Amino acid sequence: KGRHRGLGLNNVKEILGKYDNVILETERLILRPWTMNDLDDFYEYASRSGVGEMAGWKAHESIDESREILTMFMKEKKTFAIEYKDNHKVIGSLGIEVDRLKDDPEYQSLYGREIGYVLNKDYWGAGLMPEAVQCVIQYCFKQLHYDYLLCGYFNKNNKSRRVNEKCGFQFLKEVDFHTRMGTVEPGKLNIIKK
């Protein structure tokens, strides 16, 4: 623990560059970088009511809005496209973000990140998101040598709560999530340690 103090954790580009061109595979999924060819699949799930709202953003109102966000994903290189092997369709995303504990004295000597995810409604309930999250947990601990990962959810989001439970995250604290919709959602922040 504490082996990454010299990395300069404030240099986000240095850290996020580790996800550039990474491809992870599970039994049913490929987690890979986004391409502009994914735009239609992205818009399909991001424009549906009830998907983004559970992650703190409103449904996309146009394909141009999805194109802007997809361009950001491609530039920032910290969000995986989740491709379903059976039909080669992008059905969701999983991002690895700078975590909210980075300034907490208890965690300053540790190396961690926060993950977030969203899945096309047509694929809910099939165990795909736990499969993707478990794969990313292994990658983050074994390849990137993180000490911990955070993951949170709104109290009203039972599906995300179940993903957290299935993947071994443990309750850390109650939090208020400030969303891109201008709302504040009460929720839970969970942690998993190496």
Secondary structure, DSSP 4 states (H G I P E B T S, - for coil): --TTGGG-TT-HHHHHGGGTT--EE-SSEEEE---GGGHHHHHHHHTSTTTGGGGT-PPPSSHHHHHHHHHHHHHH--EEEEEETTTTEEEEEEEEE--TTTT-TTTTTS-EEEEEEEE-GGGTTSSHHHHHHHHHHHIIIIIS--SEEEEEEETT-HHHHHHHHHTT-EEEEEEEEE-TTS-EEEEEEEEEE-
